[in-house]
Amino acid sequence: MSSIRLVNTAQAQVADHETLDELCVNTIRTLAMDAVQQANSGHPGTPMALAPVVYYLWQRVLRFDPSHPIWPNRDRFVLSVGHASMLVYSMLHLTGVKAVNPKYETLGNPAVTLDDIKRFRQLDSRCPGHPEYRWTSGVETTTGPLGQGVATSVGMAIAQRALAGHFNRPDFELFDYDVYALCGDGCMMEGISGEAASLAGHLKLANLCWIYDNNHITIEGNTELTYSDDVATRFIGYGWNVTRVGDANDLQMLDRAFKTFKSTTDRPTLIIVDSHIAYGAPNKQDTSAAHGEPLGEEEIKLTKRRYGWPEQEKFLIPDGVREHFQAGIGARGQALRDVWMVRFEAYKRAYPELADHAYRMLRRELPDGWDTGLPTFLSSPKGTATRDASGQVLNALARNVPWLIGGSADLGPSCKTRLTFDGAGDFSAENPAGRNLHFGIREHAMGAILNGLSLSKVRPFGSGFLIFSDYCRTAIRLSALMEIPVIHIFTHDSIGVGEDGPTHQPVEHLASLRAIPGLIVLRPADANETVEAWRMIMEFRHEPVTLILTRQALPVLDRTKYAPAEGVRRGAYVLADAENGRPDVLLLGTGSEVALCVEAYESLKAEGIKARVVSMPSWEIFEHYCRNHPEYREQVLPESVAARVSVEQASTLGWARYVGRNGRSIGMETFGASAPLKELQKKFGFLPENIVAAAREQVAARG
């Protein structure tokens, strides 16, 4: 191991021949061993093996200020191998990273205390089993599902390019940070990493560096069981620069590798690091066990003896370790941030509007006049598809909010998500200021890349057909877990897809998305509800959204006759009511089925049956609104009215909470079929006359 100088430590137990580098590396290793052992849960092997890599990266390379961990131009470090979480917790503690509260104020408290490490994987510790964004300051993204971290890092790298393209000016390079992601064999096996790496190579993201821990071990054992890829050749094929470090302990070779990355300007870099997963005693044979479970007290003692460490000491941080980090990353990061802050003050004087936009973007705020020019749609029986209305709204908003960027998984023309105004352009290696992202047919990677963009404070949107939300689900779930305002636009939302048949007709997807805690599902009923949905979406700061839209045209409802579309803000609202406000039956619907409910309402009215139509574009928003305004639920869904019918071209799962055990839900009980829409509506019962019949039965059953 390369050395700097000898350490003078007050701990006489620690061998005085160790260098300060070795002392710091072994501190990281022993913290991991002790934390996992005390928790009786976790993965000590990878933190022990990669301690030199993470130590060198943080101490010598990373541009990061521990006292201001949300400095906008900091380098990002993503631990894609989230099971090795003790690596990042050790670094956050040893470097003295400060905690940040939700109001973006840096607090004086440490992000991770030694007590937190001692309570690794325990309730309320800042050191949970996998790194969690918004829970532990200094953690750049939640990682756990393998491959998500590296894919998210691509979004962060794209964000840097986009921010530089928009904000940087001659002599004012505000955004030039790099992104580092530490990954392993599991990340490389997951398909999402290949999708993301392919796109990163195509975009020539030279600010992106993946560090691949080539240790040949997974939970089941040696990777020869399942994995024989030539990773280097694969990444060269993706258009990456590939370099290798033959021993994770070789700091000189690590230095060369990171310098190679910094000097590479035309492609991303993969550093392949060979390591042995368990740096235990010489007789340790079962390295796979060290990966996924504690070493055991006796093995820890033997390992510490090998390090020259006091065998009985636990959670030992020798004198000089914290000071060494403060003199390294601490001093370097503070100096870099100070220079950047002086530059930003001058930038504010030279470009006040851009500076104001940067400030607002970083705090997830909106610019003045952000909703100027939003369209209003006139009532029309023929109507318009909500995907078309959404496209118009999106373009109006993007003109006003320069950091609203996004695209689709090769379905922009179908999803109507292309930004077409002058200057929008396509994002590419040659044009980082382009506002249209092209993800290719890579839905899984798209979802994670959107998360990376959002974590960088860009406001991203991505789009595809609702049926393909399955491919994005892990990333969507993580956006909800992290509470970041990603916008997912899904079109072709029902059997309305028609002739494409059941493979493209989403049936269970609305219920599946509604099951994700913290995710907002919005399915507007017409063009004006779509406008109001977007108006609300833009004001979200911590809520991811799935906006569910139709391919087929829907009637634009006459808002002089029916209630205003602004009711969308409450999640559900009375669209059409009985003349005396005392209905005999409630007709509940979302999206395209609301128009069918309105037709049924008019027929029932002609028969003398008093009905109420409730448009319910978002269950989640309705429930949240009712928690704050409990009386509103009774106003919309009075308990005295037990006769209820719900209508949705999707699984009926969940509707019982609104129609009750004895209510009627008209929905899909099977997969769809290939046929024109009108034939499908007839086959599956989505006709006004069927709603009328169900309403009559409900009223009759209640006397």
C-alpha positions, -999 to 999 in steps of 0.1 A, spaced: 0 0 0 14 34 -9 21 57 20 22 95 28 39 96 62 40 77 94 13 82 120 18 94 155 -12 80 173 -21 81 210 -34 45 207 -3 26 217 -21 -6 208 -20 4 171 13 -6 155 34 25 150 47 12 116 13 17 100 10 47 77 -18 72 81 -34 59 49 -35 23 63 -48 36 96 -77 53 80 -85 23 57 -84 -1 86 -107 22 106 -133 20 79 -129 -18 78 -132 -23 115 -161 0 118 -179 -21 92 -170 -54 110 -181 -41 144 -213 -25 132 -225 -56 113 -215 -78 142 -234 -57 168 -264 -56 145 -261 -93 138 -272 -83 103 -256 -69 72 -227 -73 48 -191 -68 60 -172 -83 31 -176 -55 5 -169 -26 29 -138 -44 40 -125 -51 5 -134 -17 -10 -123 5 20 -91 16 2 -110 26 -29 -136 47 -11 -109 61 12 -88 73 -17 -117 86 -37 -131 107 -8 -98 118 6 -79 127 -26 -103 131 -55 -139 140 -45 -148 177 -47 -172 177 -17 -174 200 13 -185 180 44 -197 212 61 -220 220 32 -231 187 17 -257 202 -6 -233 226 -23 -247 226 -58 -214 219 -77 -202 191 -54 -191 158 -70 -217 131 -65 -209 97 -49 -234 69 -55 -230 36 -36 -249 14 -61 -239 -16 -40 -262 -4 -13 -257 -35 9 -222 -22 15 -238 8 33 -212 9 61 -188 22 35 -207 54 31 -217 57 68 -181 54 78 -171 81 54 -199 104 65 -189 100 101 -151 102 97 -152 133 73 -177 151 96 -205 156 72 -231 180 86 -268 173 87 -292 192 64 -329 197 72 -358 197 46 -356 234 43 -321 231 28 -305 246 59 -272 231 70 -273 223 107 -245 220 131 -252 184 140 -233 155 124 -251 136 97 -239 103 112 -227 99 148 -207 71 162 -238 61 182 -257 59 148 -230 35 136 -233 15 168 -270 12 161 -265 2 125 -297 -13 111 -317 -4 142 -349 16 145 -344 54 140 -306 51 134 -292 73 106 -275 41 94 -303 19 80 -296 -13 61 -293 5 28 -285 41 22 -317 63 22 -320 97 6 -336 124 28 -330 102 59 -292 105 61 -275 137 49 -247 131 24 -265 101 9 -271 112 -27 -297 86 -36 -315 56 -21 -299 24 -32 -308 -12 -25 -322 -28 -57 -290 -36 -75 -284 -16 -107 -306 13 -97 -277 33 -83 -255 32 -114 -285 40 -136 -295 69 -114 -259 82 -117 -264 86 -154 -293 109 -147 -270 130 -124 -244 132 -151 -270 142 -177 -282 169 -152 -247 184 -149 -245 186 -187 -280 202 -189 -273 226 -161 -240 236 -176 -257 241 -210 -283 264 -196 -265 283 -168 -228 284 -176 -214 315 -192 -179 326 -203 -158 330 -171 -187 316 -151 -185 278 -150 -212 272 -123 -217 235 -130 -188 212 -138 -192 184 -112 -184 148 -118 -204 117 -108 -189 85 -93 -208 53 -88 -195 22 -70 -210 -10 -84 -205 -47 -82 -212 -79 -100 -249 -77 -91 -253 -43 -106 -236 -55 -138 -259 -85 -140 -291 -65 -137 -303 -54 -171 -309 -18 -161 -271 -12 -159 -267 -22 -195 -295 1 -206 -280 30 -187 -244 23 -197 -255 22 -234 -272 56 -232 -243 71 -212 -218 60 -239 -240 73 -267 -242 107 -249 -204 107 -242 -209 116 -206 -172 122 -198 -182 134 -163 -194 99 -153 -171 73 -136 -183 39 -126 -160 19 -103 -167 -18 -107 -158 -41 -78 -147 -72 -97 -147 -96 -67 -164 -127 -84 -188 -131 -54 -226 -129 -50 -249 -142 -23 -250 -177 -38 -212 -180 -42 -187 -175 -69 -199 -157 -101 -187 -186 -122 -221 -201 -114 -239 -176 -135 -217 -149 -150 -189 -150 -175 -192 -117 -193 -161 -99 -205 -172 -67 -189 -143 -46 -203 -151 -56 -238 -188 -50 -232 -182 -14 -220 -157 -7 -248 -186 -16 -271 -208 8 -252 -183 36 -261 -167 38 -226 -131 43 -216 -120 13 -196 -91 11 -172 -81 -15 -146 -67 -16 -111 -53 -51 -103 -54 -47 -65 -80 -27 -46 -52 -20 -20 -29 -3 -45 -34 34 -40 -9 44 -67 -28 25 -93 -61 40 -80 -45 74 -84 -36 66 -120 -71 53 -127 -88 84 -113 -64 107 -132 -72 87 -164 -109 95 -158 -102 132 -152 -82 134 -184 -108 117 -205 -131 142 -222 -150 123 -248 -166 93 -230 -175 79 -196 -150 58 -177 -152 24 -161 -126 15 -136 -124 -22 -130 -110 -29 -95 -100 -64 -86 -107 -72 -50 -111 -101 -26 -144 -97 -7 -133 -108 28 -101 -95 42 -103 -118 71 -78 -142 87 -57 -163 64 -78 -194 71 -111 -178 61 -123 -199 31 -161 -192 28 -159 -157 14 -195 -158 3 -206 -160 39 -186 -129 47 -205 -111 20 -240 -116 35 -236 -122 72 -215 -111 102 -180 -125 105 -184 -137 142 -165 -125 172 -136 -149 168 -131 -142 131 -132 -104 139 -105 -109 165 -83 -128 141 -89 -101 114 -80 -73 137 -49 -91 147 -39 -92 111 -44 -55 108 -24 -49 139 -55 -36 156 -65 -40 193 -85 -72 193 -109 -62 221 -116 -27 210 -149 -20 192 -158 10 171 -123 24 176 -113 56 158 -76 62 166 -63 97 171 -54 115 139 -79 98 117 -106 125 118 -79 152 116 -64 136 86 -98 137 68 -103 172 78 -70 182 64 -78 163 32 -114 163 19 -125 188 45 -100 216 36 -101 209 -1 -139 208 -2 -142 240 18 -117 259 -4 -135 247 -36 -169 258 -23 -156 292 -11 -143 299 -46 -176 288 -61 -196 310 -38 -175 340 -48 -180 331 -84 -218 328 -79 -219 363 -63 -203 378 -93 -226 357 -115 -256 372 -98 -244 407 -107 -237 397 -143 -267 375 -149 -294 383 -123 -322 365 -140 -302 333 -145 -290 335 -109 -326 338 -97 -336 308 -117 -307 288 -104 -317 297 -68 -353 288 -73 -345 255 -91 -322 244 -63 -349 250 -38 -376 233 -60 -394 266 -64 -410 280 -96 -402 312 -116 -425 341 -117 -452 336 -144 -446 299 -146 -483 292 -156 -486 320 -181 -501 309 -214 -518 277 -203 -546 268 -227 -583 267 -220 -603 242 -240 -638 250 -253 -666 225 -247 -668 200 -276 -687 167 -279 -660 154 -303 -633 166 -279 -596 159 -277 -574 131 -263 -560 140 -230 -525 131 -243 -529 159 -269 -541 184 -243 -512 174 -221 -487 180 -249 -500 216 -253 -498 223 -216 -464 208 -213 -450 230 -241 -465 261 -224 -450 252 -191 -416 243 -205 -413 278 -221 -417 293 -187 -397 268 -166 -363 263 -182 -353 234 -160 -384 214 -170 -368 188 -193 -376 152 -204 -386 129 -231 -398 94 -237 -387 58 -242 -389 61 -280 -426 71 -279 -425 109 -280 -448 112 -310 -474 89 -294 -472 104 -259 -471 140 -272 -442 148 -250 -419 165 -275 -411 201 -268 -416 219 -300 -411 256 -293 -382 275 -307 -349 267 -290 -361 236 -273 -338 213 -293 -326 177 -286 -302 170 -258 -271 153 -271 -233 152 -266 -230 181 -290 -260 201 -276 -263 198 -238 -287 227 -237 -313 206 -256 -346 202 -237 -358 170 -253 -342 138 -239 -343 106 -260 -340 76 -238 -344 50 -265 -363 18 -258 -350 17 -222 -380 22 -199 -363 7 -168 -332 29 -172 -354 59 -180 -371 57 -147 -338 56 -128 -323 84 -149 -354 106 -141 -346 100 -105 -310 111 -110 -322 143 -128 -346 151 -100 -320 145 -73 -299 171 -91 -329 195 -88 -338 195 -125 -376 190 -130 -378 159 -152 -406 141 -170 -405 108 -188 -432 91 -209 -444 58 -223 -475 37 -226 -492 28 -193 -486 -9 -200 -449 -3 -199 -450 12 -164 -442 -23 -153 -407 -18 -167 -403 14 -147 -419 2 -115 -388 -2 -93 -376 33 -102 -411 48 -97 -412 31 -63 -378 46 -54 -390 81 -64 -418 78 -40 -395 64 -13 -372 94 -18 -400 119 -20 -387 135 -52 -411 152 -77 -405 131 -108 -432 133 -135 -442 101 -152 -465 106 -182 -483 74 -193 -506 73 -223 -527 46 -240 -543 41 -206 -570 15 -211 -586 -9 -235 -590 22 -255 -558 12 -272 -581 -10 -292 -566 -31 -320 -532 -35 -303 -549 -60 -281 -544 -73 -245 -506 -71 -246 -509 -33 -248 -541 -28 -229 -533 -20 -192 -558 -36 -168 -541 -40 -134 -518 -10 -137 -539 17 -121 -544 -5 -90 -507 -14 -90 -496 22 -91 -521 33 -65 -506 7 -42 -473 26 -40 -472 49 -9 -465 85 -16 -471 82 -54 -498 105 -69 -518 88 -97 -538 114 -118 -562 103 -145 -580 134 -158 -614 132 -174 -610 158 -202 -587 184 -216 -595 210 -189 -590 185 -161 -556 178 -178 -547 215 -176 -556 216 -139 -537 184 -132 -505 199 -147 -510 231 -128 -511 211 -96 -482 188 -106 -458 217 -111 -464 229 -75 -454 196 -60 -420 196 -43 -417 161 -28 -444 140 -46 -438 119 -77 -467 117 -101 -480 93 -127 -502 113 -152 -524 88 -169 -537 99 -203 -559 86 -232 -550 80 -268 -586 84 -279 -605 117 -280 -627 125 -251 -656 150 -250 -645 184 -235 -672 189 -209 -692 221 -208 -680 238 -177 -709 263 -178 -732 233 -173 -710 212 -151 -686 221 -123 -653 238 -130 -622 216 -136 -604 232 -107 -620 205 -86 -591 183 -96 -571 200 -69 -592 182 -43 -587 148 -60 -625 142 -64 -653 166 -69 -690 168 -77 -691 173 -115 -729 170 -120 -755 169 -92 -792 164 -85 -811 196 -86 -817 197 -49 -782 184 -40 -797 152 -26 -789 124 -50 -803 89 -49 -773 73 -65 -736 83 -70 -718 76 -102 -680 76 -97 -655 76 -125 -620 85 -136 -605 95 -170 -624 85 -201 -652 69 -181 -664 101 -166 -680 111 -199 -699 79 -199 -711 87 -163 -723 121 -175 -743 105 -203 -758 81 -179 -765 110 -155 -785 128 -182 -805 96 -190 -813 90 -153 -823 126 -149 -848 122 -178 -862 92 -160 -866 111 -128 -838 94 -109 -816 118 -90 -779 111 -97 -746 127 -89 -715 123 -110 -682 124 -91 -650 128 -110 -622 112 -91 -589 119 -110 -568 111 -80 -576 89 -50 -544 100 -32 -551 137 -35 -587 132 -24 -576 112 7 -550 138 16 -575 166 12 -601 148 33 -575 143 61 -571 181 63 -608 188 56 -628 159 70 -661 175 61 -653 174 24 -657 136 22 -693 139 34 -699 167 9 -688 146 -20 -697 111 -9 -725 114 17 -729 83 38 -766 85 35 -764 76 -2 -755 39 -3 -765 34 -39 -732 37 -58 -717 27 -91 -680 31 -101 -669 30 -137 -632 25 -148 -617 6 -177 -593 -12 -153 -593 -37 -125 -620 -30 -99 -595 -37 -71 -598 -9 -46 -631 6 -56 -649 -10 -27 -635 17 -4 -657 42 -23 -688 22 -34 -690 0 -3 -695 -37 0 -728 -36 -18 -720 -11 -44 -715 -19 -81 -681 -16 -98 -681 -17 -136 -646 -26 -146 -623 -52 -161 -623 -87 -147 -602 -102 -174 -576 -91 -199 -587 -71 -229 -590 -81 -266 -580 -69 -300 -608 -49 -317 -619 -14 -324 -627 6 -292 -665 7 -297 -666 -31 -300 -645 -34 -269 -667 -10 -249 -697 -31 -259 -680 -64 -251 -668 -53 -217 -699 -33 -207 -686 3 -208 -718 18 -222 -740 45 -207 -770 22 -208 -751 -3 -187 -743 24 -161 -780 34 -161 -791 -2 -155 -766 -6 -127 -778 27 -111 -814 16 -113 -805 -17 -96 -786 1 -69 -815 25 -62 -841 -3 -62 -820 -25 -39 -822 3 -13 -859 8 -15 
